Amino acid sequence: MKIASSDNEDSFIKMPNESINNINGGSNQILPNAQQGIQNNYFGKFSSRMSSYFDSLEQEILGKVDDKVLEDVIDNLRYYKTKLDGTKGLEGKLTDGNFKPAQINEALHFKELYAKKATKYECYPAAQQINLDLFARIKHEFDTSITPLIEDKAPLRTIMREVHDKIVKPIMDFINDNGEHDKYLQYTEDHIYGMIYYLTGMCHLNWTDYDNI
């Protein structure tokens, strides 16, 4: 289920105002050139790394895949592709989270949409590295911003709005900034929701507080 984004949207690559003020000595003046360079480098680190993954993916598709690199990336991805302790799958976990049947069917569709895309490019290290980076971002932002709402028994509509505003929208902005020339993965919001539900099915994300049931 998609919820329209709010006017105040977070970004995974946006430096908090407090950090900017600290760099600038607590003022809002224009920074000297040297200090501006520090800020530019800060923003550039994440951007250049993800951009390089998209560039590498194109080169891999057009050329030769390094099997050793692929093996290393798959090893790093193994955690997210391993089902953690728990007997319930995606449908059961969403039911526990008060999802309606229509919402569960949509979640299954998004998960399958992502799975097909992931399978198509599973032999390319750069694609796997992009997925690894996005999985980590989803997992940590969910734990930080969404799990507390679930533990406080917030309404599902509130939770889903935050999922969109804190996870889906910032990730899409990040992808659009760094993968503007991507002709292969072409991830949409549907794929990002699919990744969220994939992680749910693997028990990395919970939609209810099982410790207090």
C-alpha positions, 0 to 999 in steps of 0.5 A: 500500500502506498501513502502519499508523501508528506511535505517534510521528507527525509533523505538518506544522503542529506546532512542534518542541519546540526551537522552543517552548523557544526562545520560552519561554527554554528552559523548560517554564513556561506562557508569558505571554499575549503569548508565547502569542499568538506561538505561536498566530499561528505555528500559525494562519498555515498553518491559516487559509491552507488553511482559506481555500482550502476556503472559497473553493472552496465560494464558487467552486462556488456562484458565479463563478470568477475566470478570472485567478486560475485562470490564475495558479494553473495557471501555478504548478501547471505545474511539477508537471504537467510530466513531467521528463526520463526515459523511464520512467512510473509502472509502470517506476519502481515496478518499479525500486523493487521494488514487486510487481505487486499493489502497482503495480496498487494504485498505478495505481488510486490515481493514477486515483482522484486524477486523476478528482477533480482533473479534476472540479474543475480549473476552480476556482482554490481546488481547484488551489491546494489541490493545489499546496500538497499537491504541494509538501508531498509533494515536499519531505517525500519528498526530505527523509525518503524519498529518503535511505532509498531511497539507503541501500537500505532495505527497501520495507516500511520506506520505505512505513511512512515514506511513511505516517507522514511524508507521508500521515498528516500531510497527512490530519491537516492536511486534517482540521484545515483542511477539516472543512467541505469537501463537495467534494474530500473527500480520503482517504488513497487520494487522497494516495497517488494524488498521490504516484504521480502525481508519480512518473509525472511523474518528480518522485519516484523510488523507486530511486537512479538515480545509482548504477545 
